[in-house]
Amino acid sequence: MSSIIAENEFGQVKQVPLTDQMNALEITHHTCTAKISLYGGHVLAWQPANQKPVFWLSDDVIFEQGTPIRGGIPLCWPWFGPYQASSGEKAGNHGFARQRNWQFDEVIIAKDSVTVTLCLSGENEHPSWPYQYQLKQQLIFSDQFEQKLFISNLSSQAFEYSAALHSYFAVSAPENITVPPLAEFPFDDKVTGKEQQFAALENCLGEVDRIYYTNQQCLIEDKQWQRTLKVSSTNCQQWVLWNPGVEVAQRMKDLHLGAEKEFVCLEAANTDRQVVQANKTVMIGQKVTLT
Ligand SMILES: O=P(O)(O)OC[C@H]1O[C@H](O)[C@H](O)[C@@H](O)[C@@H]1O
């Protein structure tokens, strides 16, 4: 059943069922529409008024406990990629935050924007990562988008995390996309395993899986759609650029046929582990604007 959470002359936020077990928040504002899944604390959609959707979501997305959502902005935390503990123990890709049910905390519908705050807290959630933590995610939607993830260490000892705000950006086709100024910086190539590479980036045709060592503001230039997205990050050290290409995409059960031609992932990331001292909070974030 749908229920209105907040409403005024500028917009409305509704809770709507995503499945029998999962709920989403649907935002309608004079500047944009957006949708957030509480499962994963996951932005599913954002579309500024009179624009095409900015984030991409798979037609074959699986909304199921224990399965990450394909598209939108998965929150990779408290680790990015596969985790290898010093004990040698392995854990699943991209941490557990994207597979938890987040609590909805606050909604503010203002004249210029809608702000939604979500929370997740826990302790002993994974044998590889037992610490007590709290996450607060602030999402601000308007004709631009801002995401802030506040990471609090509630343990009595320091912990380490790595993370990515793993945005799937909708594009006309990866071959039409350039991402200046990434090509000016060195990258680790996860496809070949070679580190500190330099190469031209004429387009984003996959398979591309690179960790770029820069945090400079990036542009996603789409020649066909004549759209440029400006993406900047806060307290993130790298950008990850990913498109699976046709062969990898065909092996992924939650990608529809041809899905790899519809998105490029540009992820604001800390791929190396970062320390958060006991009782401290750090923030990582990103901002997306259309030019
Ligand atoms: O399938 P997932 O666990 O969501 O990961 C999807 C992709 O995420 C990142 O971009 C990584 O760099 C890729 O290596 C990975 O394949």
Ligand as a Chemical Component Dictionary entry (heavy atoms), coordinates in Angstrom:
data_LIG
# 
_chem_comp.id                   LIG 
_chem_comp.type                 NON-POLYMER 
_chem_comp.pdbx_formal_charge   0 
_chem_comp.three_letter_code    LIG 
# 
loop_
_chem_comp_atom.comp_id 
_chem_comp_atom.atom_id 
_chem_comp_atom.alt_atom_id 
_chem_comp_atom.type_symbol 
_chem_comp_atom.charge 
_chem_comp_atom.model_Cartn_x 
_chem_comp_atom.model_Cartn_y 
_chem_comp_atom.model_Cartn_z 
_chem_comp_atom.pdbx_ordinal 
LIG O1 O1 O 0 28.521 -7.322 -9.845  1  
LIG P1 P1 P 0 28.937 -6.367 -8.767  2  
LIG O2 O2 O 0 29.376 -7.076 -7.503  3  
LIG O3 O3 O 0 27.883 -5.349 -8.477  4  
LIG O4 O4 O 0 30.201 -5.595 -9.304  5  
LIG C1 C1 C 0 30.151 -4.874 -10.504 6  
LIG C2 C2 C 0 31.489 -4.200 -10.800 7  
LIG O5 O5 O 0 31.744 -3.249 -9.822  8  
LIG C3 C3 C 0 32.925 -2.457 -9.967  9  
LIG O6 O6 O 0 32.801 -1.514 -10.941 10 
LIG C4 C4 C 0 34.159 -3.282 -10.163 11 
LIG O7 O7 O 0 35.292 -2.519 -10.535 12 
LIG C5 C5 C 0 33.923 -4.375 -11.175 13 
LIG O8 O8 O 0 35.035 -5.245 -11.161 14 
LIG C6 C6 C 0 32.655 -5.156 -10.857 15 
LIG O9 O9 O 0 32.455 -6.164 -11.791 16 
# 
loop_
_chem_comp_bond.comp_id 
_chem_comp_bond.atom_id_1 
_chem_comp_bond.atom_id_2 
_chem_comp_bond.value_order 
_chem_comp_bond.pdbx_ordinal 
LIG O1 P1 DOUB 1  
LIG P1 O2 SING 2  
LIG P1 O3 SING 3  
LIG P1 O4 SING 4  
LIG O4 C1 SING 5  
LIG C1 C2 SING 6  
LIG C2 O5 SING 7  
LIG C2 C6 SING 8  
LIG O5 C3 SING 9  
LIG C3 O6 SING 10 
LIG C3 C4 SING 11 
LIG C4 O7 SING 12 
LIG C4 C5 SING 13 
LIG C5 O8 SING 14 
LIG C5 C6 SING 15 
LIG C6 O9 SING 16 
# 
